[in-house]
């Protein structure tokens, strides 16, 4: 695969940064949320954060 340069590289980096931000938000939430920690299942907030992470990953892959 060719090296990404210029605007394409910047766009890819921005997408990767968005994935990392979304993933970090999800992980931070699950570390402090009692229902997520006790039951091992995602609460409503965690579901929303996980979906945001998945959406960000999909955008980068597209």
CHARMM internal coordinates of N, CA and C (Angstrom, degrees):
IC EDIT
DIST 1 N 1 CA 1.4556
DIST 1 CA 1 C 1.5241
ANGL 1 N 1 CA 1 C 108.71
DIST 1 C 2 N 1.2923
ANGL 1 CA 1 C 2 N 116.37
DIHE 1 N 1 CA 1 C 2 N 138.20
DIST 2 N 2 CA 1.4546
ANGL 1 C 2 N 2 CA 121.61
DIHE 1 CA 1 C 2 N 2 CA -179.55
DIST 2 CA 2 C 1.5313
ANGL 2 N 2 CA 2 C 110.51
DIHE 1 C 2 N 2 CA 2 C -70.51
DIST 2 C 3 N 1.3022
ANGL 2 CA 2 C 3 N 115.12
DIHE 2 N 2 CA 2 C 3 N 149.83
DIST 3 N 3 CA 1.4643
ANGL 2 C 3 N 3 CA 121.58
DIHE 2 CA 2 C 3 N 3 CA 177.39
DIST 3 CA 3 C 1.5256
ANGL 3 N 3 CA 3 C 109.26
DIHE 2 C 3 N 3 CA 3 C -67.58
DIST 3 C 4 N 1.3130
ANGL 3 CA 3 C 4 N 115.53
DIHE 3 N 3 CA 3 C 4 N 132.81
DIST 4 N 4 CA 1.4684
ANGL 3 C 4 N 4 CA 119.50
DIHE 3 CA 3 C 4 N 4 CA 177.29
DIST 4 CA 4 C 1.5130
ANGL 4 N 4 CA 4 C 109.06
DIHE 3 C 4 N 4 CA 4 C -79.35
DIST 4 C 5 N 1.3167
ANGL 4 CA 4 C 5 N 116.55
DIHE 4 N 4 CA 4 C 5 N 135.72
DIST 5 N 5 CA 1.4528
ANGL 4 C 5 N 5 CA 121.29
DIHE 4 CA 4 C 5 N 5 CA -178.56
DIST 5 CA 5 C 1.5184
ANGL 5 N 5 CA 5 C 109.80
DIHE 4 C 5 N 5 CA 5 C -134.59
DIST 5 C 6 N 1.3055
ANGL 5 CA 5 C 6 N 115.47
DIHE 5 N 5 CA 5 C 6 N 166.05
DIST 6 N 6 CA 1.4587
ANGL 5 C 6 N 6 CA 122.65
DIHE 5 CA 5 C 6 N 6 CA 173.89
DIST 6 CA 6 C 1.5095
ANGL 6 N 6 CA 6 C 114.06
DIHE 5 C 6 N 6 CA 6 C 58.02
DIST 6 C 7 N 1.3293
ANGL 6 CA 6 C 7 N 116.60
DIHE 6 N 6 CA 6 C 7 N -137.90
DIST 7 N 7 CA 1.4603
ANGL 6 C 7 N 7 CA 121.33
DIHE 6 CA 6 C 7 N 7 CA -175.98
DIST 7 CA 7 C 1.5288
ANGL 7 N 7 CA 7 C 113.16
DIHE 6 C 7 N 7 CA 7 C -62.04
DIST 7 C 8 N 1.3272
ANGL 7 CA 7 C 8 N 116.89
DIHE 7 N 7 CA 7 C 8 N -32.83
DIST 8 N 8 CA 1.4643
ANGL 7 C 8 N 8 CA 119.80
DIHE 7 CA 7 C 8 N 8 CA 179.86
DIST 8 CA 8 C 1.5234
ANGL 8 N 8 CA 8 C 109.69
DIHE 7 C 8 N 8 CA 8 C -65.67
DIST 8 C 9 N 1.3192
ANGL 8 CA 8 C 9 N 116.63
DIHE 8 N 8 CA 8 C 9 N -42.56
DIST 9 N 9 CA 1.4625
ANGL 8 C 9 N 9 CA 121.12
DIHE 8 CA 8 C 9 N 9 CA 178.31
DIST 9 CA 9 C 1.5259
ANGL 9 N 9 CA 9 C 110.66
DIHE 8 C 9 N 9 CA 9 C -63.50
DIST 9 C 10 N 1.3188
ANGL 9 CA 9 C 10 N 116.66
DIHE 9 N 9 CA 9 C 10 N -43.81
DIST 10 N 10 CA 1.4678
ANGL 9 C 10 N 10 CA 120.61
DIHE 9 CA 9 C 10 N 10 CA 179.23
DIST 10 CA 10 C 1.5226
ANGL 10 N 10 CA 10 C 111.11
DIHE 9 C 10 N 10 CA 10 C -61.92
DIST 10 C 11 N 1.3215
ANGL 10 CA 10 C 11 N 116.45
DIHE 10 N 10 CA 10 C 11 N -41.12
DIST 11 N 11 CA 1.4642
ANGL 10 C 11 N 11 CA 120.40
DIHE 10 CA 10 C 11 N 11 CA 179.07
DIST 11 CA 11 C 1.5262
ANGL 11 N 11 CA 11 C 110.30
DIHE 10 C 11 N 11 CA 11 C -65.46
DIST 11 C 12 N 1.3256
ANGL 11 CA 11 C 12 N 117.18
DIHE 11 N 11 CA 11 C 12 N -41.91
DIST 12 N 12 CA 1.4582
ANGL 11 C 12 N 12 CA 121.01
DIHE 11 CA 11 C 12 N 12 CA 178.97
DIST 12 CA 12 C 1.5315
ANGL 12 N 12 CA 12 C 110.47
DIHE 11 C 12 N 12 CA 12 C -63.42
DIST 12 C 13 N 1.3151
ANGL 12 CA 12 C 13 N 117.15
DIHE 12 N 12 CA 12 C 13 N -44.02
DIST 13 N 13 CA 1.4677
ANGL 12 C 13 N 13 CA 120.64
DIHE 12 CA 12 C 13 N 13 CA 178.97
DIST 13 CA 13 C 1.5264
ANGL 13 N 13 CA 13 C 111.17
DIHE 12 C 13 N 13 CA 13 C -62.96
DIST 13 C 14 N 1.3155
ANGL 13 CA 13 C 14 N 116.93
DIHE 13 N 13 CA 13 C 14 N -39.25
DIST 14 N 14 CA 1.4668
ANGL 13 C 14 N 14 CA 120.39
DIHE 13 CA 13 C 14 N 14 CA 178.50
DIST 14 CA 14 C 1.5234
ANGL 14 N 14 CA 14 C 110.04
DIHE 13 C 14 N 14 CA 14 C -64.31
DIST 14 C 15 N 1.3211
ANGL 14 CA 14 C 15 N 116.60
DIHE 14 N 14 CA 14 C 15 N -40.23
DIST 15 N 15 CA 1.4595
ANGL 14 C 15 N 15 CA 120.64
DIHE 14 CA 14 C 15 N 15 CA 177.71
DIST 15 CA 15 C 1.5131
ANGL 15 N 15 CA 15 C 111.31
DIHE 14 C 15 N 15 CA 15 C -64.48
DIST 15 C 16 N 1.3298
ANGL 15 CA 15 C 16 N 117.07
DIHE 15 N 15 CA 15 C 16 N -44.31
DIST 16 N 16 CA 1.4633
ANGL 15 C 16 N 16 CA 121.21
DIHE 15 CA 15 C 16 N 16 CA 178.30
DIST 16 CA 16 C 1.5287
ANGL 16 N 16 CA 16 C 110.89
DIHE 15 C 16 N 16 CA 16 C -63.13
DIST 16 C 17 N 1.3147
ANGL 16 CA 16 C 17 N 116.88
DIHE 16 N 16 CA 16 C 17 N -38.22
DIST 17 N 17 CA 1.4664
ANGL 16 C 17 N 17 CA 120.82
DIHE 16 CA 16 C 17 N 17 CA 177.88
DIST 17 CA 17 C 1.5275
ANGL 17 N 17 CA 17 C 110.09
DIHE 16 C 17 N 17 CA 17 C -64.28
DIST 17 C 18 N 1.3214
ANGL 17 CA 17 C 18 N 117.13
DIHE 17 N 17 CA 17 C 18 N -40.32
DIST 18 N 18 CA 1.4659
ANGL 17 C 18 N 18 CA 120.95
DIHE 17 CA 17 C 18 N 18 CA 178.72
DIST 18 CA 18 C 1.5244
ANGL 18 N 18 CA 18 C 110.67
DIHE 17 C 18 N 18 CA 18 C -63.73
DIST 18 C 19 N 1.3278
ANGL 18 CA 18 C 19 N 117.06
DIHE 18 N 18 CA 18 C 19 N -38.33
DIST 19 N 19 CA 1.4639
ANGL 18 C 19 N 19 CA 120.88
DIHE 18 CA 18 C 19 N 19 CA 177.04
DIST 19 CA 19 C 1.5255
ANGL 19 N 19 CA 19 C 109.68
DIHE 18 C 19 N 19 CA 19 C -62.59
DIST 19 C 20 N 1.3156
ANGL 19 CA 19 C 20 N 117.22
DIHE 19 N 19 CA 19 C 20 N -45.32
DIST 20 N 20 CA 1.4649
ANGL 19 C 20 N 20 CA 120.94
DIHE 19 CA 19 C 20 N 20 CA -178.68
DIST 20 CA 20 C 1.5249
ANGL 20 N 20 CA 20 C 112.27
DIHE 19 C 20 N 20 CA 20 C -64.91
DIST 20 C 21 N 1.3217
ANGL 20 CA 20 C 21 N 116.67
DIHE 20 N 20 CA 20 C 21 N -39.29
DIST 21 N 21 CA 1.4628
ANGL 20 C 21 N 21 CA 120.62
DIHE 20 CA 20 C 21 N 21 CA 178.11
DIST 21 CA 21 C 1.5281
ANGL 21 N 21 CA 21 C 110.45
DIHE 20 C 21 N 21 CA 21 C -64.26
DIST 21 C 22 N 1.3270
ANGL 21 CA 21 C 22 N 116.07
DIHE 21 N 21 CA 21 C 22 N -45.04
DIST 22 N 22 CA 1.4656
ANGL 21 C 22 N 22 CA 120.18
DIHE 21 CA 21 C 22 N 22 CA -179.60
DIST 22 CA 22 C 1.5249
ANGL 22 N 22 CA 22 C 111.10
DIHE 21 C 22 N 22 CA 22 C -65.41
DIST 22 C 23 N 1.3289
ANGL 22 CA 22 C 23 N 117.20
DIHE 22 N 22 CA 22 C 23 N -41.80
DIST 23 N 23 CA 1.4608
ANGL 22 C 23 N 23 CA 121.12
DIHE 22 CA 22 C 23 N 23 CA 179.23
DIST 23 CA 23 C 1.5302
ANGL 23 N 23 CA 23 C 110.50
DIHE 22 C 23 N 23 CA 23 C -64.17
DIST 23 C 24 N 1.3160
ANGL 23 CA 23 C 24 N 116.53
DIHE 23 N 23 CA 23 C 24 N -44.42
DIST 24 N 24 CA 1.4634
ANGL 23 C 24 N 24 CA 121.02
DIHE 23 CA 23 C 24 N 24 CA 179.49
DIST 24 CA 24 C 1.5241
ANGL 24 N 24 CA 24 C 111.52
DIHE 23 C 24 N 24 CA 24 C -60.84
DIST 24 C 25 N 1.3215
ANGL 24 CA 24 C 25 N 116.49
DIHE 24 N 24 CA 24 C 25 N -41.53
DIST 25 N 25 CA 1.4697
ANGL 24 C 25 N 25 CA 120.26
DIHE 24 CA 24 C 25 N 25 CA 178.97
DIST 25 CA 25 C 1.5255
ANGL 25 N 25 CA 25 C 110.44
DIHE 24 C 25 N 25 CA 25 C -62.80
DIST 25 C 26 N 1.3259
ANGL 25 CA 25 C 26 N 117.02
DIHE 25 N 25 CA 25 C 26 N -42.45
DIST 26 N 26 CA 1.4594
ANGL 25 C 26 N 26 CA 120.93
DIHE 25 CA 25 C 26 N 26 CA 178.86
DIST 26 CA 26 C 1.5276
ANGL 26 N 26 CA 26 C 110.71
DIHE 25 C 26 N 26 CA 26 C -63.65
DIST 26 C 27 N 1.3096
ANGL 26 CA 26 C 27 N 117.59
DIHE 26 N 26 CA 26 C 27 N -48.20
DIST 27 N 27 CA 1.4655
ANGL 26 C 27 N 27 CA 121.59
DIHE 26 CA 26 C 27 N 27 CA -178.45
DIST 27 CA 27 C 1.5276
ANGL 27 N 27 CA 27 C 110.99
DIHE 26 C 27 N 27 CA 27 C -64.06
DIST 27 C 28 N 1.3278
ANGL 27 CA 27 C 28 N 117.24
DIHE 27 N 27 CA 27 C 28 N -44.79
DIST 28 N 28 CA 1.4722
ANGL 27 C 28 N 28 CA 119.59
DIHE 27 CA 27 C 28 N 28 CA 179.18
DIST 28 CA 28 C 1.5265
ANGL 28 N 28 CA 28 C 110.45
DIHE 27 C 28 N 28 CA 28 C -59.21
DIST 28 C 29 N 1.3202
ANGL 28 CA 28 C 29 N 116.42
DIHE 28 N 28 CA 28 C 29 N -41.60
DIST 29 N 29 CA 1.4603
ANGL 28 C 29 N 29 CA 120.06
DIHE 28 CA 28 C 29 N 29 CA -179.71
DIST 29 CA 29 C 1.5277
ANGL 29 N 29 CA 29 C 110.74
DIHE 28 C 29 N 29 CA 29 C -62.10
DIST 29 C 30 N 1.3227
ANGL 29 CA 29 C 30 N 116.26
DIHE 29 N 29 CA 29 C 30 N -49.65
DIST 30 N 30 CA 1.4678
ANGL 29 C 30 N 30 CA 119.20
DIHE 29 CA 29 C 30 N 30 CA -176.23
DIST 30 CA 30 C 1.5231
ANGL 30 N 30 CA 30 C 112.33
DIHE 29 C 30 N 30 CA 30 C -66.42
DIST 30 C 31 N 1.3197
ANGL 30 CA 30 C 31 N 118.20
DIHE 30 N 30 CA 30 C 31 N -21.19
DIST 31 N 31 CA 1.4570
ANGL 30 C 31 N 31 CA 121.13
DIHE 30 CA 30 C 31 N 31 CA 177.53
DIST 31 CA 31 C 1.5205
ANGL 31 N 31 CA 31 C 112.40
DIHE 30 C 31 N 31 CA 31 C -75.79
DIST 31 C 32 N 1.3121
ANGL 31 CA 31 C 32 N 116.94
DIHE 31 N 31 CA 31 C 32 N -28.68
DIST 32 N 32 CA 1.4700
ANGL 31 C 32 N 32 CA 119.75
DIHE 31 CA 31 C 32 N 32 CA -176.14
DIST 32 CA 32 C 1.5331
ANGL 32 N 32 CA 32 C 114.02
DIHE 31 C 32 N 32 CA 32 C -108.75
DIST 32 C 33 N 1.3158
ANGL 32 CA 32 C 33 N 118.18
DIHE 32 N 32 CA 32 C 33 N -11.31
DIST 33 N 33 CA 1.4585
ANGL 32 C 33 N 33 CA 121.51
DIHE 32 CA 32 C 33 N 33 CA -177.28
DIST 33 CA 33 C 1.5310
ANGL 33 N 33 CA 33 C 109.86
DIHE 32 C 33 N 33 CA 33 C -84.30
DIST 33 C 34 N 1.3128
ANGL 33 CA 33 C 34 N 116.24
DIHE 33 N 33 CA 33 C 34 N 117.56
DIST 34 N 34 CA 1.4693
ANGL 33 C 34 N 34 CA 120.83
DIHE 33 CA 33 C 34 N 34 CA -178.19
DIST 34 CA 34 C 1.5352
ANGL 34 N 34 CA 34 C 112.66
DIHE 33 C 34 N 34 CA 34 C -59.73
DIST 34 C 35 N 1.3271
ANGL 34 CA 34 C 35 N 119.89
DIHE 34 N 34 CA 34 C 35 N -48.29
DIST 35 N 35 CA 1.4672
ANGL 34 C 35 N 35 CA 119.01
DIHE 34 CA 34 C 35 N 35 CA 179.53
DIST 35 CA 35 C 1.5408
ANGL 35 N 35 CA 35 C 112.69
DIHE 34 C 35 N 35 CA 35 C -60.56
DIST 35 C 36 N 1.3126
ANGL 35 CA 35 C 36 N 117.70
DIHE 35 N 35 CA 35 C 36 N -39.44
DIST 36 N 36 CA 1.4657
ANGL 35 C 36 N 36 CA 120.59
DIHE 35 CA 35 C 36 N 36 CA 178.65
DIST 36 CA 36 C 1.5325
ANGL 36 N 36 CA 36 C 110.51
DIHE 35 C 36 N 36 CA 36 C -64.36
DIST 36 C 37 N 1.3237
ANGL 36 CA 36 C 37 N 115.70
DIHE 36 N 36 CA 36 C 37 N -41.89
DIST 37 N 37 CA 1.4658
ANGL 36 C 37 N 37 CA 120.19
DIHE 36 CA 36 C 37 N 37 CA -177.83
DIST 37 CA 37 C 1.5264
ANGL 37 N 37 CA 37 C 112.06
DIHE 36 C 37 N 37 CA 37 C -72.56
DIST 37 C 38 N 1.3256
ANGL 37 CA 37 C 38 N 117.25
DIHE 37 N 37 CA 37 C 38 N -41.58
DIST 38 N 38 CA 1.4660
ANGL 37 C 38 N 38 CA 120.55
DIHE 37 CA 37 C 38 N 38 CA -174.52
DIST 38 CA 38 C 1.5211
ANGL 38 N 38 CA 38 C 112.84
DIHE 37 C 38 N 38 CA 38 C -74.82
DIST 38 C 39 N 1.3250
ANGL 38 CA 38 C 39 N 117.01
DIHE 38 N 38 CA 38 C 39 N -41.00
DIST 39 N 39 CA 1.4635
ANGL 38 C 39 N 39 CA 119.64
DIHE 38 CA 38 C 39 N 39 CA -174.95
DIST 39 CA 39 C 1.5247
ANGL 39 N 39 CA 39 C 112.82
DIHE 38 C 39 N 39 CA 39 C -95.40
DIST 39 C 40 N 1.3109
ANGL 39 CA 39 C 40 N 116.91
DIHE 39 N 39 CA 39 C 40 N -20.42
DIST 40 N 40 CA 1.4615
ANGL 39 C 40 N 40 CA 120.07
DIHE 39 CA 39 C 40 N 40 CA -176.45
DIST 40 CA 40 C 1.5172
ANGL 40 N 40 CA 40 C 112.90
DIHE 39 C 40 N 40 CA 40 C 77.78
DIST 40 C 41 N 1.3167
ANGL 40 CA 40 C 41 N 116.06
DIHE 40 N 40 CA 40 C 41 N 0.65
DIST 41 N 41 CA 1.4673
ANGL 40 C 41 N 41 CA 121.78
DIHE 40 CA 40 C 41 N 41 CA 177.82
DIST 41 CA 41 C 1.5218
ANGL 41 N 41 CA 41 C 108.83
DIHE 40 C 41 N 41 CA 41 C -105.56
DIST 41 C 42 N 1.3103
ANGL 41 CA 41 C 42 N 116.34
DIHE 41 N 41 CA 41 C 42 N 150.05
DIST 42 N 42 CA 1.4586
ANGL 41 C 42 N 42 CA 121.26
DIHE 41 CA 41 C 42 N 42 CA -179.92
DIST 42 CA 42 C 1.5179
ANGL 42 N 42 CA 42 C 111.08
DIHE 41 C 42 N 42 CA 42 C -74.06
DIST 42 C 43 N 1.3349
ANGL 42 CA 42 C 43 N 115.73
DIHE 42 N 42 CA 42 C 43 N 133.97
DIST 43 N 43 CA 1.4642
ANGL 42 C 43 N 43 CA 120.43
DIHE 42 CA 42 C 43 N 43 CA 171.59
DIST 43 CA 43 C 1.5357
ANGL 43 N 43 CA 43 C 107.59
DIHE 42 C 43 N 43 CA 43 C -77.97
DIST 43 C 44 N 1.3071
ANGL 43 CA 43 C 44 N 117.36
DIHE 43 N 43 CA 43 C 44 N 178.54
DIST 44 N 44 CA 1.4699
ANGL 43 C 44 N 44 CA 121.24
DIHE 43 CA 43 C 44 N 44 CA -177.67
DIST 44 CA 44 C 1.5298
ANGL 44 N 44 CA 44 C 111.64
DIHE 43 C 44 N 44 CA 44 C -60.04
DIST 44 C 45 N 1.3293
ANGL 44 CA 44 C 45 N 116.99
DIHE 44 N 44 CA 44 C 45 N -41.16
DIST 45 N 45 CA 1.4637
ANGL 44 C 45 N 45 CA 120.06
DIHE 44 CA 44 C 45 N 45 CA 178.71
DIST 45 CA 45 C 1.5284
ANGL 45 N 45 CA 45 C 110.93
DIHE 44 C 45 N 45 CA 45 C -64.37
DIST 45 C 46 N 1.3226
ANGL 45 CA 45 C 46 N 116.69
DIHE 45 N 45 CA 45 C 46 N -41.86
DIST 46 N 46 CA 1.4637
ANGL 45 C 46 N 46 CA 120.53
DIHE 45 CA 45 C 46 N 46 CA 179.71
DIST 46 CA 46 C 1.5269
ANGL 46 N 46 CA 46 C 111.01
DIHE 45 C 46 N 46 CA 46 C -64.94
DIST 46 C 47 N 1.3160
ANGL 46 CA 46 C 47 N 116.51
DIHE 46 N 46 CA 46 C 47 N -36.60
DIST 47 N 47 CA 1.4695
ANGL 46 C 47 N 47 CA 119.89
DIHE 46 CA 46 C 47 N 47 CA 177.52
DIST 47 CA 47 C 1.5274
ANGL 47 N 47 CA 47 C 109.94
DIHE 46 C 47 N 47 CA 47 C -60.97
DIST 47 C 48 N 1.3197
ANGL 47 CA 47 C 48 N 116.13
DIHE 47 N 47 CA 47 C 48 N -44.13
DIST 48 N 48 CA 1.4606
ANGL 47 C 48 N 48 CA 121.03
DIHE 47 CA 47 C 48 N 48 CA 179.27
DIST 48 CA 48 C 1.5290
ANGL 48 N 48 CA 48 C 110.96
DIHE 47 C 48 N 48 CA 48 C -63.88
DIST 48 C 49 N 1.3331
ANGL 48 CA 48 C 49 N 116.73
DIHE 48 N 48 CA 48 C 49 N -43.71
DIST 49 N 49 CA 1.4596
ANGL 48 C 49 N 49 CA 120.77
DIHE 48 CA 48 C 49 N 49 CA -179.84
DIST 49 CA 49 C 1.5295
ANGL 49 N 49 CA 49 C 111.32
DIHE 48 C 49 N 49 CA 49 C -66.96
DIST 49 C 50 N 1.3228
ANGL 49 CA 49 C 50 N 117.21
DIHE 49 N 49 CA 49 C 50 N -39.77
DIST 50 N 50 CA 1.4694
ANGL 49 C 50 N 50 CA 120.31
DIHE 49 CA 49 C 50 N 50 CA 178.24
DIST 50 CA 50 C 1.5289
ANGL 50 N 50 CA 50 C 109.92
DIHE 49 C 50 N 50 CA 50 C -64.00
DIST 50 C 51 N 1.3297
ANGL 50 CA 50 C 51 N 116.98
DIHE 50 N 50 CA 50 C 51 N -40.45
DIST 51 N 51 CA 1.4686
ANGL 50 C 51 N 51 CA 120.00
DIHE 50 CA 50 C 51 N 51 CA 179.80
DIST 51 CA 51 C 1.5225
ANGL 51 N 51 CA 51 C 110.46
DIHE 50 C 51 N 51 CA 51 C -65.84
DIST 51 C 52 N 1.3295
ANGL 51 CA 51 C 52 N 117.58
DIHE 51 N 51 CA 51 C 52 N -38.59
DIST 52 N 52 CA 1.4638
ANGL 51 C 52 N 52 CA 120.37
DIHE 51 CA 51 C 52 N 52 CA 177.22
DIST 52 CA 52 C 1.5253
ANGL 52 N 52 CA 52 C 110.39
DIHE 51 C 52 N 52 CA 52 C -62.19
DIST 52 C 53 N 1.3237
ANGL 52 CA 52 C 53 N 116.85
DIHE 52 N 52 CA 52 C 53 N -39.34
DIST 53 N 53 CA 1.4611
ANGL 52 C 53 N 53 CA 121.52
DIHE 52 CA 52 C 53 N 53 CA 177.73
DIST 53 CA 53 C 1.5355
ANGL 53 N 53 CA 53 C 110.12
DIHE 52 C 53 N 53 CA 53 C -64.50
DIST 53 C 54 N 1.3198
ANGL 53 CA 53 C 54 N 116.86
DIHE 53 N 53 CA 53 C 54 N -45.65
DIST 54 N 54 CA 1.4714
ANGL 53 C 54 N 54 CA 120.77
DIHE 53 CA 53 C 54 N 54 CA 178.83
DIST 54 CA 54 C 1.5260
ANGL 54 N 54 CA 54 C 111.47
DIHE 53 C 54 N 54 CA 54 C -62.50
DIST 54 C 55 N 1.3279
ANGL 54 CA 54 C 55 N 115.78
DIHE 54 N 54 CA 54 C 55 N -41.23
DIST 55 N 55 CA 1.4649
ANGL 54 C 55 N 55 CA 119.73
DIHE 54 CA 54 C 55 N 55 CA 178.80
DIST 55 CA 55 C 1.5238
ANGL 55 N 55 CA 55 C 110.97
DIHE 54 C 55 N 55 CA 55 C -62.98
DIST 55 C 56 N 1.3336
ANGL 55 CA 55 C 56 N 116.56
DIHE 55 N 55 CA 55 C 56 N -41.91
DIST 56 N 56 CA 1.4653
ANGL 55 C 56 N 56 CA 120.49
DIHE 55 CA 55 C 56 N 56 CA 178.74
DIST 56 CA 56 C 1.5273
ANGL 56 N 56 CA 56 C 110.37
DIHE 55 C 56 N 56 CA 56 C -63.25
DIST 56 C 57 N 1.3264
ANGL 56 CA 56 C 57 N 117.22
DIHE 56 N 56 CA 56 C 57 N -42.06
DIST 57 N 57 CA 1.4613
ANGL 56 C 57 N 57 CA 120.44
DIHE 56 CA 56 C 57 N 57 CA 178.18
DIST 57 CA 57 C 1.5257
ANGL 57 N 57 CA 57 C 110.91
DIHE 56 C 57 N 57 CA 57 C -63.04
DIST 57 C 58 N 1.3255
ANGL 57 CA 57 C 58 N 117.08
DIHE 57 N 57 CA 57 C 58 N -39.62
DIST 58 N 58 CA 1.4620
ANGL 57 C 58 N 58 CA 120.89
DIHE 57 CA 57 C 58 N 58 CA 179.29
DIST 58 CA 58 C 1.5156
ANGL 58 N 58 CA 58 C 111.46
DIHE 57 C 58 N 58 CA 58 C -64.21
DIST 58 C 59 N 1.3109
ANGL 58 CA 58 C 59 N 117.04
DIHE 58 N 58 CA 58 C 59 N -38.88
DIST 59 N 59 CA 1.4621
ANGL 58 C 59 N 59 CA 120.95
DIHE 58 CA 58 C 59 N 59 CA 179.10
DIST 59 CA 59 C 1.5283
ANGL 59 N 59 CA 59 C 111.17
DIHE 58 C 59 N 59 CA 59 C -64.24
DIST 59 C 60 N 1.3328
ANGL 59 CA 59 C 60 N 117.06
DIHE 59 N 59 CA 59 C 60 N -39.30
DIST 60 N 60 CA 1.4548
ANGL 59 C 60 N 60 CA 120.46
DIHE 59 CA 59 C 60 N 60 CA 179.61
DIST 60 CA 60 C 1.5243
ANGL 60 N 60 CA 60 C 110.63
DIHE 59 C 60 N 60 CA 60 C -68.13
DIST 60 C 61 N 1.3195
ANGL 60 CA 60 C 61 N 116.48
DIHE 60 N 60 CA 60 C 61 N -38.44
DIST 61 N 61 CA 1.4634
ANGL 60 C 61 N 61 CA 121.11
DIHE 60 CA 60 C 61 N 61 CA -177.94
DIST 61 CA 61 C 1.5285
ANGL 61 N 61 CA 61 C 112.09
DIHE 60 C 61 N 61 CA 61 C -71.15
DIST 61 C 62 N 1.3201
ANGL 61 CA 61 C 62 N 116.85
DIHE 61 N 61 CA 61 C 62 N -25.68
DIST 62 N 62 CA 1.4692
ANGL 61 C 62 N 62 CA 120.53
DIHE 61 CA 61 C 62 N 62 CA -176.29
DIST 62 CA 62 C 1.4987
ANGL 62 N 62 CA 62 C 113.53
DIHE 61 C 62 N 62 CA 62 C -74.72
END
COOR INIT
IC SEED 1 N 1 CA 1 C
IC BUILD
